[in-house]
């Protein structure tokens, strides 16, 4: 199959992702941060996430990774489209449910409320589940050993090194309410983990 199909798909998914996030970034910036847990590690992880996000775009626009190309097949392409659709839907819903409580890093905002409804009802990190699906979609759709897994690998490192600190911050802020929330939810996959 022609790799331009994959390039068009990845570009379209990137545009949708930016369109979902941009208004929320704008909205939450207007709400004051009262506690920031942005450590140097967090800063490094955010740079890593940007690199993971940009590598597929470099693959679309140039031949920099042509040495790592392999043939595109319909099975992985279709599975990747399914992951893109579910991932982007979950990305949209988690932003809608989190509202102005959203931050790109670990922060508590003025009048920060603990969200436990909508896609937060059964899992504590639906936005991260969405980003895992988005990363898996890249790995399936992009027929390239460098550009394909870049998003997923970058996000997996970010998740592994952030999730405990985020939950510690939420526990500090919401105490027993968050303890009870942990007890009745899973992290990424409803009923599993
Ligand atoms: N980990 C969540 C949110 C990612 S955005 C998810 O994957 O869906 C990161 C910010 O969201 C954190 O700085 C924290 O302040 C906020 N946050 C995380 N979980 C929250 C919740 N249940 N309710 C309100 N804010 C939350």
Boltz pocket constraint, residues with backbone or C-beta under 6 A from the ligand:
constraints:
  - pocket:
      binder: B
      contacts: [[A, 94], [A, 98], [A, 101], [A, 102], [A, 103], [A, 104], [A, 105], [A, 106], [A, 107], [A, 108], [A, 109], [A, 113], [A, 114], [A, 115], [A, 116], [A, 120], [A, 124], [A, 125], [A, 126], [A, 127], [A, 128], [A, 129], [A, 166], [A, 170]]
      max_distance: 6.0
